[in-house]
Amino acid sequence: MIILDKKSYDLLSYLIRLKEAETVMAISAALGQSRRKIYYHLDKINEALPSHVAQIVSYPRVGILLNSEQKAACQQLLNEVADYHYVMKGDERRSLSAIYIAVATERVTLDKLMMINDVSRNTILNDLAELREELSSYNNKIQLHATKAKGYYFDCHPMALIQYLYKVLAGVYQGGNSSFIELFDHKLSETQGLSAYFSKEVLDYFHEYLFLSQASLGKTINIQDSQFMLQILPFILLSYRNMQLHSETKTALKRDFNLIWKRKEYQIAKALASELYHNFKLHLDDIEVGMIAMLMLSFRKDQDHHVESQDYEQMRATIGDFIDQLELRYQLHFTHKKDLLRQLTRHCKALVYRKAYGIFSINPLTDHIKEKYEELFAMAQSCAVILEQAWQIRLTDDDVAYLTIHLGGELRHSHADWDKTKLVIVSDDGIGIQKLLLKQCQRYLPNCQIEAVFTTEQYQSVFDLMSVDIVVSTTDALEALVPVLIVNPILSDDDIIRLIRFSKQGRLSDSSRFSLELEKAIETIVKDDADRYALKTKIEKLIHHELL
């Protein structure tokens, strides 16, 4: 059965509702799609119709109008979307196809790609053409080939493929689309369910071992990064297993990992490999062990007891120069300068390993940080050249945004200290975000006493022992005995207004949703979506700067 994509269903739904014939031009204007796209989706609908139903045709100067039999068949197609739950967009299909090609333990054919994506042959061919175009941006380091013997496969250096897969998987699991993640996992479990890497027993063992090993490691991986590592690790390992590498390539790959052989993460990864073989007869070679250690080194840490090790003395000196330049150039003052140095050292240790191995890093809060902390971001960016030159790396806006988070959390800010409502902050977004959120709450809730900043797990273990009046949380999955105010990790203007309202009224209120009300007011005057968004953003920014 052919499953249509979202825009095909939009056209299908529109055609069913037509009472009079409409031309393709009129339909394209109503749906906001080009005529070429309308014809393309019409072909897909015709391909999905049963053979006994007449094809839908656009007649010159008349257009399209379904007969009763066509309407019934189209309604049946439309009903099937409820059973399917989610219809993938083009970029999501390409992500699924790329990962499937990389990890499939059997020959990948066009028919198998059609089956796993539930789309037509033409759609898959178009997706593969776009995927090849995307890969061309990697300077031909990764090429997608197809032969009768091997089917579809990637031709590239192993590290180039691992870096690419990491980026694709980050887009999937950190993209925020839970429906697609559920479908992605389901589709691949159907094809890879028999692989030992994806078995529930092995995945549970990975989780337990890596969790327990953090105590001996002296570090705590950020909870979100830890979860992401467990999600992607089977894909990374299996994609390596599927590569047919010459001994020379393996030797060169081992040399690429020379930065990690002496690190404690490598010893933990090696012990994990031994346990996996003992318990599941799953053998990991030296390169796979190196990959696990590489990921452990590359992820953000919430705690690291080794930041003052002599191994990182030069790094601390460089970061100290970075902080000094910020103070000298822009007259900034940091509340706890030593703590800031430790935080940035902990962050930059992982950053340097990510850069060394080309591990993609995305900061979902970058746009918010650049808007809300425009000046501090620009200051950090101008001084970041010190880090780039010392470590011979290039920092992206996402990297600078992470630095800005840590800097913003330690900027000196004084205010009067009086009797305050008791509250706690709960956030799983890393220590940098926690400290920044703390500073924001101190600013907008001057009559509140902030008792502590917790992760969800920490709060759930003590919430019945604490005496507080309110919880400010970045997650809605929280059990609490007191009112909970849900906010974004980087406070939006709507969040700030709700905080200020609570500060003044001493109670939570849903009577005003600033962004929603502003949106409603503007849409009656400005019809264009882009213009409306631009105006709304400008108004919110003006209010933030002038009033808040």
Secondary structure, 3 states (H helix, E strand, C coil): CCCCCHHHHHHHHHHHHCCCCECHHHHHHHHCCCHHHHHHHHHHHHHHCCCCCCCCCCECCCEECCCHHHHHHHHHHHHHHHHHCCCCCHHHHHHHHHHHHHHCCCCECHHHHHHHHCCCHHHHHHHHHHHHHHHHHHCCCEEEEEECCCEEEEEECHHHHHHHHHHHHHHHHCCCCHHHHHHHHHHHHHHHCCCHHHCHHHHHHHHHHHHHHHHHHCEEECHHHHHHHHHHHHHHHHHHHHCCCCHHHHHHHHHHCCCCCCCHHHHHHHHHHHHHHHHHCCCCCHHHHHHHHHHHHHCCEEEECCCCCHHHHHHHHHHHHHHHHHHHHHCCCECCHHHHHHHHHHHHHHHHHHHHCCCCCCCCCHHHHHHHCHHHHHHHHHHCHHHHHHHCCCCCHHHHHHHHHHHHHHECCCCCCCCCEEEEEECCCCHHHHHHHHHHHHHHCCCEEEEEEECHHHHHHHHHHCCCCEEEECCCCCCCCCCEEECCCCCCHHHHHHHHHHHHHCCCCCCCCHHHHHHHHHHCCCCCHHHHHHHHHHHHHHHHHHCC
